[in-house]
């Protein structure tokens, strides 16, 4: 929904003041075109359309530093009992273009409705990335889009190999996929300007060789938006790198000069908590903490308190399964506090107990810094009009009135509390309803695709199989 000029009248707003954002009460945010033109205390005069956010905390639009958008929902509710997600995801890859777009639309809608205005998207193939771009372009979504190598259809055979010859034999096809991702990226960069930009992506250190990493690095330098990776995410990755290259993943990538470019690194579950953070900070590597995914996969929490203490730049990421960004802010804070309480007394690594403001900063300013964008992640004059409004007054999240410390109410909220979402001056969610498409139709068509995936799994007797006792490490 396009409103050329409007004034968002906020009960509370997190306004950028110098280097740090500050909470201000009773704020009018004037939007003209795709930018914030003015921010004033109290009501402002004028003929612009007024958007009521008097019961809300208005925040910069959230930036998800790591998404696999299209395959977020296929595994939801199916893997929590111990099954792995490979077959539901494979079913999604087998969809035709129309079905794939319906699944993509459902997932983008969920993420938008939770307040996210920028996606850092790692798609499983060029075809999946093209589906993401079709929906994102139609809905005015801001995204940095990459295609993972090795692609999703080959990935699990290489990732869970029993013989390292599988990795070395995969190199020619991985190089072809890298070139296809490069061509996709060049086309996207030349056609979509500000809203959609291309990156390169690798799966992880254990599914690559120096030859394929060098090819990705050269392509990333050409595209100009860095490299998106999983890093030190499983013990298998650590073991493979030590076995093949004599170094842990972070140290090995450093030795190859891989960190000479901007790098966005998700997870870091299995990094060396003492030796790796200084390496990452020295090279300006950005850490993406995916709190919901960590909880879903029974991996405990990621090293968010250690990253805070090390001074790394941190972003929060949706990853997949849960598309609720507000829940990610909540779980990052609460799980991070629990991790600190449990581990700090005996840990050799420095830790810092996260507060909700740390998680909000990661959701906004941290993501903007990661993307090297001074015009994102902040409510400030001249910044892009990317913002979300979270109702902090309603039952279960609020107390019936505008609270004195609204950030703390995010810990009692979810995406269902998000009322308005705007990207680049365009409302995508208004009064809690998706307005860039028919929400009921998006839900219905997405549901039909989910039913098709369930049928695929039933035909394989997937639901009847005994879940493995241990999840894949």
SVG drawing of the C-alpha trace seen along z (x, -y; Angstrom):
<svg xmlns="http://www.w3.org/2000/svg" viewBox="-9 -23 56 70">
<polyline fill="none" stroke="black" stroke-width="0.4" points="0.0,0.0 1.7,-3.2 1.1,-6.4 3.3,-9.1 3.5,-11.2 2.3,-10.4 2.9,-11.1 3.2,-8.1 2.0,-9.3 3.9,-7.0 3.3,-6.5 7.0,-5.6 9.7,-5.7 13.3,-4.5 15.0,-7.6 18.6,-7.7 20.5,-10.3 24.1,-10.4 25.7,-7.0 23.0,-5.5 19.2,-5.3 17.0,-6.8 13.4,-6.2 11.2,-9.2 7.5,-9.5 4.8,-11.1 6.7,-11.3 5.5,-12.3 7.6,-10.6 7.1,-12.4 7.6,-10.2 8.0,-11.7 8.7,-9.4 11.0,-6.7 12.7,-8.6 12.1,-9.9 11.8,-13.7 11.4,-14.8 10.9,-13.5 9.2,-15.8 7.9,-15.6 4.1,-15.9 1.7,-16.4 2.8,-18.2 0.7,-20.3 0.1,-19.4 -2.2,-17.7 -0.4,-14.4 -2.2,-11.1 -2.0,-10.2 -1.2,-6.7 -2.2,-6.0 0.6,-4.2 -0.3,-5.8 -0.5,-2.4 2.8,-1.3 6.5,-1.4 7.8,-2.4 11.2,-0.9 13.4,-0.8 12.5,2.1 14.1,5.3 16.9,6.7 17.2,10.5 20.8,11.3 20.1,14.9 17.0,16.3 16.2,19.4 12.8,17.9 11.1,20.4 11.8,23.5 11.0,21.9 7.6,23.6 7.9,27.0 9.6,28.5 7.6,26.7 5.8,29.0 7.4,32.0 11.0,32.2 10.5,31.3 10.3,34.9 13.8,35.7 13.3,36.1 15.7,34.3 14.5,31.7 16.0,33.0 13.0,34.7 10.4,31.9 12.9,29.5 13.5,31.8 9.7,31.8 9.7,28.1 12.5,28.1 10.4,30.4 7.5,28.0 6.6,26.3 7.1,22.5 3.6,21.6 3.6,23.8 7.1,22.5 5.9,18.9 2.9,19.7 5.2,21.2 7.6,18.3 4.8,15.7 3.4,17.4 6.8,17.2 7.6,13.7 4.2,12.6 4.9,14.2 8.3,12.5 7.0,9.1 4.1,9.4 6.7,9.9 8.3,6.5 11.2,7.5 11.9,5.1 15.2,6.4 16.0,10.0 19.5,11.3 18.4,14.3 20.4,17.5 18.4,19.4 19.0,23.1 19.3,22.7 19.0,20.1 15.4,21.3 14.5,20.8 16.2,17.4 14.2,16.4 11.0,17.3 12.0,15.2 12.8,12.2 9.4,12.5 7.5,12.1 9.9,9.6 9.8,7.4 6.0,7.4 5.7,6.6 8.4,4.0 10.6,6.1 14.2,5.0 16.6,8.0 20.2,9.1 19.8,12.3 22.4,15.1 22.4,18.6 24.1,21.2 26.9,23.4 26.7,26.4 23.0,26.1 20.3,27.6 19.7,30.6 23.3,31.8 24.2,30.4 23.3,33.2 25.3,35.8 28.4,33.7 27.7,32.4 27.0,35.8 29.6,37.7 31.3,40.8 34.3,40.4 36.1,37.1 36.4,38.1 32.7,37.1 33.9,33.5 36.7,33.5 34.6,35.1 32.0,32.4 34.3,29.5 33.5,29.2 29.7,29.1 30.1,26.7 32.2,24.4 29.4,24.5 26.9,23.6 29.1,20.7 29.2,19.3 25.4,19.6 25.0,17.8 27.4,15.1 25.4,14.6 22.2,14.5 23.7,11.8 25.0,9.7 21.5,9.7 19.8,8.8 22.3,6.0 21.7,4.5 17.9,4.6 16.7,3.8 18.7,0.8 18.2,0.2 15.7,2.7 17.2,6.0 20.9,6.6 23.0,9.7 25.5,11.5 27.5,14.7 27.0,17.5 28.7,20.8 27.2,23.5 30.1,23.9 33.8,24.6 33.3,28.4 31.6,28.5 34.2,26.5 37.8,26.7 40.3,23.8 39.5,23.9 35.8,23.3 36.3,20.8 38.5,18.7 35.9,18.8 33.3,17.5 35.6,14.8 36.3,13.5 32.6,13.5 31.7,11.7 34.3,9.0 32.6,8.5 29.1,8.3 30.3,6.0 28.0,7.0 30.1,9.6 29.7,13.3 27.0,15.0 28.0,18.2 27.3,20.7 30.4,20.9 31.5,23.4 27.8,24.6 28.3,28.3 31.0,30.5 31.2,32.3 32.5,29.0 35.2,28.7 36.3,32.3 36.4,32.1 38.5,29.0 40.9,30.3 41.1,33.6 41.6,32.1 43.4,28.8 44.8,29.1 42.9,26.1 39.5,25.3 37.0,23.6 37.6,19.9 41.4,20.3 41.4,22.1 39.3,19.5 41.6,16.8 44.6,18.6 43.1,18.6 42.4,14.8 38.7,15.4 38.0,12.7 39.5,10.0 36.0,9.3 32.8,8.5 31.6,11.7 28.2,12.5 28.6,15.6 25.7,17.4 25.6,19.6 29.2,20.1 27.8,22.9 31.2,24.8 33.7,22.0 36.7,21.9 35.3,19.4 38.7,18.2 40.7,18.2 38.1,17.5 36.4,14.2 39.7,12.2 40.2,13.5 36.6,12.6 36.8,9.1 40.2,8.4 38.7,9.0 35.4,7.3 33.4,10.5 29.7,10.1 28.0,12.6 24.3,13.6 22.6,15.1 19.5,17.2 17.9,17.7 14.7,19.5 16.5,22.0 18.9,22.7 16.0,23.5 14.2,25.6 17.2,27.8 18.0,28.5 21.4,26.9 21.0,24.8 21.9,21.2 24.5,19.9 27.5,17.9 25.7,14.6 27.0,13.5 30.6,14.4 30.1,12.4 28.8,9.4 31.8,9.5 34.2,9.8 32.9,6.7 31.8,8.4 29.1,6.8 26.0,8.8 22.8,9.2 19.8,11.4 18.5,13.8 15.2,15.7 17.0,18.7 14.1,21.0 11.1,22.8 10.1,19.8 9.4,16.6 8.7,14.5 11.3,11.8 9.9,10.5 10.3,14.1 13.9,14.0 14.5,10.8 12.9,12.4 14.8,15.7 18.1,14.0 17.8,12.0 16.4,14.8 18.5,17.7 21.5,15.4 20.9,14.6 20.4,18.3 23.6,19.2 25.5,16.6 24.1,17.7 25.0,21.4 28.4,21.1 30.1,18.0 31.3,19.4 33.3,22.1 33.9,20.7 37.4,19.6 35.7,17.2 34.6,13.7 30.8,13.3 28.4,10.4 24.8,10.9 22.5,9.6 19.8,7.1 16.8,6.5 18.4,3.3 21.4,5.4 19.0,7.6 17.1,4.6 20.4,3.0 21.4,6.3 18.0,6.4 18.5,2.9 21.8,1.1 23.9,4.3 22.2,5.5 22.6,2.1 26.3,2.0 26.7,5.6 25.3,4.4 27.3,1.2 24.1,-0.9 24.0,-4.1 20.5,-4.7 19.0,-1.5 18.4,-0.3 17.6,-3.7 14.8,-6.2 16.6,-9.4 16.1,-12.2 17.4,-11.1 17.2,-7.4 15.1,-5.1 11.5,-4.9 11.9,-1.3 10.0,-0.9 7.7,1.3 5.2,0.5 4.7,3.0 1.6,2.7 2.8,2.7 -0.6,2.1 -2.8,5.1 -3.4,8.0 -0.6,10.6 2.0,8.2 1.0,4.9 -1.0,3.8 -3.8,1.8 -2.0,-1.5 1.2,-2.9 4.0,-1.5 7.0,-3.5 9.7,-1.1 8.3,0.3 11.4,2.2 10.9,4.7 7.4,5.5 9.0,7.0 9.9,9.9 6.1,10.6 5.3,10.0 5.4,11.8 4.8,11.0 1.1,10.9 1.7,7.6 3.1,5.9 0.6,3.4 2.4,1.6 5.3,2.4 6.8,0.0 9.7,0.6 11.1,-2.2 8.0,-4.4 5.5,-1.7 3.2,0.0 3.3,3.8 1.4,4.3 -1.2,1.9 -3.3,2.4 -1.9,5.9 -3.0,7.0 -0.9,7.7 -1.8,5.0 0.6,5.7 -1.5,8.8 -4.7,10.5 -3.6,12.1 -6.4,14.7 -5.4,15.9 -1.7,16.0 -2.6,18.1 -4.9,20.4 -2.5,21.0 0.4,21.5 -1.7,24.0 -2.4,26.0 1.3,26.3 2.0,27.5 -0.6,30.2 1.2,31.3 4.4,31.6 2.7,33.6 1.3,35.9 4.9,36.3 6.1,37.4 3.2,39.7 3.9,41.5 7.5,42.1 6.1,43.4 8.1,40.6 5.7,40.1 5.7,43.8 9.5,44.1 11.1,44.1 12.9,40.7 16.7,41.1 17.8,41.2 20.4,38.5 20.0,35.5 22.7,35.1 25.7,33.3"/>
</svg>
